[in-house]
Amino acid sequence: MSASAAQTDRLLKCGVLAGPVYVVVGVLQVLFREGFDIRRHALSLMSNGSLGWIQVGSFIVSGLLVIAGAVGMRQRLHPGRAGTWGPILLALYGLGLIGAGIFVADPMDGFPPGTPAGPPASMSWHGPLHFVAGGIGFIGLVGATLVFARRFAALREWGWATFSLATGVLFLAGFANIASGARAPWINIAFTAVVILSWAWLSAVSAKLMTPRAGATSRG
């Protein structure tokens, strides 16, 4: 393996690791942070409180790993199918995660403990920016899944094409429900499920591109 190929694989490993880092940190907080209820609270709310630095760090570290993985994808695929827009859109997702960590969501709906129930009475300057950063990142993620679905379909890798398309469609549906302001418990749980699915997709595609065959077909 050449030095450049080894460097590309190291970057792709960052893409593989981004999801496990985000999901494991999130699950541990869901289990152990006082007052958090996944049926009512978005994971972003855990950026608040004395332990909020954990979720802020998770956003930023995961975002940096996504960007590194996107660079690896570009090195492996460009100028072949998905080699331009796939990495660009995934890097946009990484930037959105970093922005979501820097601009903290406002406390609401009883979290952290002591916060009044319901939406915040007034918005901070950083609360709206959190949603803007998240929305931009989510658009990047959905766009990337569709770009890769097209790539895999062109290569007649129908399982990967279906996985990519289903991930994008389900994520978009889950995000639309959250953005609508609906507050049913199943909406939060469903969105959490599609977030985990999207991280699994990113890890799987990053790992796939590390295989010798991926490099051989990257310009096909």
Residue pairs with C-beta under 8 A, 6 or more apart in sequence:
1 9
4 75
5 215
7 75
8 72
8 75
8 76
9 72
9 210
10 72
11 68
11 69
11 71
11 72
11 75
12 69
12 72
12 73
12 76
12 206
12 207
12 209
12 210
13 69
13 72
13 206
13 210
14 64
14 65
14 66
14 68
14 69
14 72
14 206
15 65
15 66
15 68
15 69
15 70
15 72
15 73
15 90
15 202
15 203
15 205
15 206
16 69
16 203
16 206
16 207
16 210
17 65
17 203
18 62
18 65
18 66
18 69
18 199
18 202
18 203
19 62
19 199
19 200
19 202
19 203
20 199
20 203
21 58
21 61
21 62
21 65
22 58
22 62
22 199
23 196
23 199
25 54
25 55
25 58
26 43
26 46
26 55
26 58
29 36
29 43
29 46
29 51
29 54
29 55
30 36
30 38
30 43
33 46
33 49
33 51
34 113
35 110
35 111
35 112
35 113
36 45
36 46
36 111
37 111
38 188
38 189
38 192
39 185
39 188
39 189
40 109
40 110
40 183
40 185
40 188
41 109
41 110
41 111
41 188
42 105
42 178
42 188
42 191
43 55
43 192
43 195
44 55
44 100
44 105
44 130
44 134
45 105
45 107
45 108
45 109
45 111
45 112
46 52
46 54
46 55
46 111
47 55
47 56
47 59
47 101
47 104
47 105
48 104
48 105
48 106
48 107
48 111
48 112
49 107
49 111
49 112
52 104
52 112
55 101
56 101
56 102
56 104
57 101
58 101
59 97
59 98
59 100
59 101
60 97
60 98
60 101
60 102
62 94
62 97
63 93
63 94
63 95
63 96
63 97
63 98
63 100
63 101
64 94
64 98
65 94
66 90
66 91
66 93
66 94
66 97
66 202
67 90
67 91
67 94
67 95
69 90
69 202
69 206
70 86
70 87
70 88
70 90
70 91
70 94
71 87
71 91
72 206
72 209
73 82
73 83
73 86
73 87
73 90
73 205
73 206
73 209
74 83
74 84
74 86
74 87
76 83
76 209
76 214
76 215
76 218
77 83
77 86
77 87
77 209
77 218
77 219
78 84
78 87
79 219
80 218
80 219
80 220
81 150
81 151
81 154
81 155
81 220
82 147
82 148
82 150
82 151
83 218
83 219
85 143
85 144
85 147
86 144
86 147
86 148
86 151
89 140
89 141
89 143
89 144
89 147
90 140
90 141
90 144
90 202
91 140
92 136
92 137
92 139
92 140
92 143
93 137
93 138
93 140
93 141
93 144
94 137
95 133
95 136
95 137
95 140
96 133
96 134
96 135
96 136
96 137
96 138
96 140
96 141
97 133
97 137
98 133
99 129
99 130
99 132
99 133
99 134
99 136
99 137
100 130
100 133
100 134
100 137
102 133
103 126
103 127
103 129
103 130
103 132
103 133
104 126
104 127
104 130
105 127
105 130
105 131
106 120
106 123
106 124
106 126
106 127
106 130
107 115
107 120
108 115
108 118
108 119
108 120
109 115
109 117
109 118
109 119
110 116
110 117
120 127
135 175
135 179
138 171
138 175
141 168
141 171
141 198
142 168
142 171
142 172
142 175
143 168
144 168
145 164
145 165
145 167
145 168
145 171
145 198
145 201
146 164
146 165
146 168
148 160
148 164
148 205
149 161
149 162
149 164
149 165
149 168
150 161
152 158
152 160
152 161
152 164
153 161
154 220
155 217
155 220
160 205
160 208
163 201
163 204
164 201
164 205
167 194
167 197
167 198
167 201
170 194
170 197
171 194
171 195
171 197
171 198
173 194
174 187
174 190
174 191
174 193
174 194
174 195
175 191
175 194
177 187
177 190
177 191
178 187
178 188
178 191
208 214
209 215
209 218
